[in-house]
C-alpha cells in the first residue's frame, strides 16, 4: 500500500496553488521517505546505522529541498541543472553525515566521495520519479 501511495496523489512540485497544496505535501513527504530509505539502506552496507541515518538524512534532505532547490526553481533555473546541484549537495551531506560517530556502527568502513555521490544519485533518482509520478500521469501520452 505504501509503495502505491504516489500513484493516487497528484501534485505539481513546482507550482503551488491552494487546491494542490495538500497533495503536494503528501507527494513531497513520500519522496523524502523513499529517498531517505534508499540512502540509509545503501549506507548500511558501509557500516552506518540505517535508522539513525534515515532520520538524519530525512531532515537534511528536506532542508536542501526547501532552502536550495525550491528557491532556485522559483528563480527559473533549469530542472536538470538543479537536479545535478542537489545530487552534489546531497553527496556532500552524506559525506558529512558519515563522519558523525553517532551514525556509525562498530563495523563502519568509511564512505568515499564517489560512494557518497552514487548513493545520492540513487536516492535522488528514486525521489525524482516519486515526484514525477505524483505530479502527473506518466502512463498517459498527450
N, C-alpha and C positions, 0 to 999 in steps of 0.2 A: 504494500500500500504506500509506504514512504517513497519507494522508488518511482511510483507513478504520480506522485504529487505534482511535479512540474507539468504533467500533461493536462491537468484540469485547471491550472491557473494561467491567466493571460494578463500580461502587463508589459508595458514598454519601459525598459530600464533607463531610457534616455529622456523621455518626455513624460513628465508627471502631470497628471490632471486629477482633480478630486475623485472622479469615477474609477480611476485605476489605482488609486493610492494604496488601498488595502491589498489588491492583487500584487502591486509592486513589492510591498513588504514581505508578502508570502514567498514570492519568487526569489527575492534577494536573500531571505533567510535560508531557504533551501540551497541556493547556490553557495552561500557561505558554509553551510553544513557539509555539502558534498566536497567542496574544495578542501576544507579543513580535515575532513575524514581521510581523503586520499593522501594529503600531505603527512598526516600523523601516521598512517599505516606504512607509507614508504619510508619515513624516517625511523620507524620502529626497527627496520632492518639494520639500521646503523647503531642501534642500542639506545634509542631515545624512548622515553616513557610516552606511549601513544595518547593516553587520556589527557595528560598534562599538556602535551604538545597540541592536541586538538583544541583545547580551550584557549591556550596562549595564542595560537595561530588564528583562531576564530576572531578573537578581539583585535589583534594586529591587522588582520586582513580587512576587517570592517573599517579600521582607521585609514588604511590605504585607499579603500574604495571611496569613503566619504570625504577624505581630505586631499586626495591626489586625483583619482580617476574622475569622479563626478564634477569637480570644479573645472577640470580641463575639457571635459565633454561639453560643458556649458560655454566654454570659450571657443568651441568649434574645432578642436584638434581632431585629426582623423582617427577613427577607432583602431585600425591596425597599429598605428604608432603608439597609441595609448596602451594597447594590449601588450606590446613589446616592453614599454616602460614599466607596466605593472608586473610583468614576469621578472624583470630585473630587480624591481623594488622588493617583490616577494622573495626572490632569491637572496637578496641582502638580508631581509628579515629572517629567513630560515637560517642563514649563516650566523646571525646574531643570536637567535634562539638556541642554536646548537651549542653555543658557548656557555649557556646558563646551566650550572651544575644541578639545579633542581629539576631539570628536564632530562637529565642523563641517567641511564640505568648503570648497573655495575659492569655491563659488557659494552659500554659505549666505545665506538670505534672512530668517531670523528666524522665530520661532514665536509667534503671538499667543495670548492666553488662550483665545479661542473655538476656535482651531485645536487647541490642546492638549486642550481638553475634548471636541471632536468626535473626535479621534484616540483619546483614552482611551475614549470611549463605543464606538467601533467595535471596538477591541481587547477591551474587557471584554464586549461583546455576544457576540463570537465565542468567547471563553473560557467564558462562561456556558453557551453552547449545547454546547460540547465537554463540559463538566462535566455538563450535563443529559443528554446522550446517553449518557455514560459511567456515569451513576448509575442509570439506569433504561432502560426500553424505551418511548420516547415514541410509537412507532408502534402500541403496543398500548393499547386503551381498556379500562379496567376496568369 
